[in-house]
């Protein structure tokens, strides 16, 4: 029986992966790890909680994580755990550095010293920074050029994992970068669930600046299937040439090749609820240092691992909006506990000192 250790399992993408994994491999043992921080939510695991072993642990705690590894002896590790909201990272970057950089190192080290069959470190398109004018997309060969506290913390984790790839060849560690995800169980601080939950409460959809920031959109289930494909891929050893060519490292960029502006996303959500975008969208001050445009090219994943997304964009957005309509209790409980999750940068002062 295969043993999977999935971190960030109570978060948006991690929970979706655990849901799918229990269906893909019903005989596997799934160890779901999460410290249930701001973006974690135990209710995300309610549909599968009887099928997993849950451990409330901080991945940046080396002793606690080594104990988990030695207790369960995982064959496969997928590290989704991350603090992942740019707005909150601007106001309080410390937690992001801990989870996204130190946590990545602790996880890689535990996999190295205890031993696993394969380990996937899940990262983000944002480590590449902002596309230059005239540049089509980023690839696995693109330099890391993160420009926000969140993406810089993820890039630091990437650099650590790349160092482990090069230094410890006996450790089978892989990495993915994903486009913007959408789908069920996403915390309503992100654009699509924020838009839906605002509209269902008679509130307008806030759009930063002119709303023409362009993003690469990927259904969370397609992201999860790609991560699983990478985890189980039969890869060749890392060649010496990877020292100067990161495209030869076991890194795979995940995209559905769907570029859409934030404003268009907001319009699609408003229209899905049979409302008028001109009436229900409001433009608010942009956040500091907001990336204008980024996309990634999934050609390596498509060619080497024969992966393709299954969710058509328009249908996926409609299904996502319907999910939030049908699961009002889920998000109302979150908002009651955490308060309003949208940001108004015209009202923001400096972050408190810690």
C-alpha positions, 0 to 999 in steps of 0.5 A: 500500500502506497503512503502519501504525505500531502502538506497544505492539505487543508488549503485550497489546492491541497484539499482538492488534491486530497479529494482527488487522490482518495478517488484515484488510489482508494487503497493508498494511505493519505497523511494530510498535514496542515497547521491550519493557518489563515488560509487553512480550513478543516471544513475543506477536508470534511468530504474525505476526513474519514479516509485520511490521517490528519496531522496538525503540524507546521512544516517549518518545524523540523522536529515535528516534521521528522516525527511525522515522516518516521511515523508514517514512512511516506513513499510519496510527498507533495508539498502544497503548504504555502502562504499564498496571498500577495496582499497579506504578504505585503502587510506581514511578510514574515509568515510567508518567509517561514512557510514558503522558504524555511518550510520548503527546506525542512520538507526537502531535508526530511525527505532526504534523511528519511527517504522517499520514492518521490517528492514534489515541491509545488511552486507558482508562476509568480517566481518568474516575476513580470513578463517584459513587453513583447515576451510571450511567456516564461519557461522552465529556463526563465530566471527567477525574478520575483518582485513581491514578498510572497513570490520572493518567499516562493522563489527562495523555496525554489532555490533551496529545492534546486540546490537539493536537486543538484547536491543530493542526487539520491533524493528524487525531488521534482518541482512544478510551477502553476498558473492562477488556479480557480475552483471549489474551496478557494478562500474568498480573498482571491478574485473569483470567490471574492467576486461571487461571495460579494455579489451573493451578499449584494456587494460590488466586485472590487477590481484593482486599478484598471483591471487589465492585469493579465493572468494565466488561468488553470482549473484546480483539478487540472493542476492536481492531475498534472502534479500527480503526473509529475510525482509518478513520472519515470524521469531520467537522472539529472544531467551534469548540464543542468548546472547551467541549464535549469530546463534540464532539471525536473521542473515542470510548468503547468498551464492551460494556455488561457490568458484572461484579464482580471477585469474580464474574470470579474465580468464573467462572474457578474454575468454568470449571476445575471447581473450588469457588470457596469453596475456591479464592478467597482475599480479600487486603488491598485495594490503596491508592486502589482505584476501586470502580466505573466504566463507560462508555457506548459510545452515540456509537461505536454511533450515529456509527460503527455499531460493535457488539461481537461476543463474547458475555461468557460464551463469551469468558471460557470461550475465554480460560480455554481459551487459557491452558490451551492456551498453558501454555508461553507464561505459564510462560516469563513467570513464570520470567522475571519471578517471581510477578506477584500483589501482596500489599499486606500485605507491601508497604513503601514504594517505593524512592527513585530 
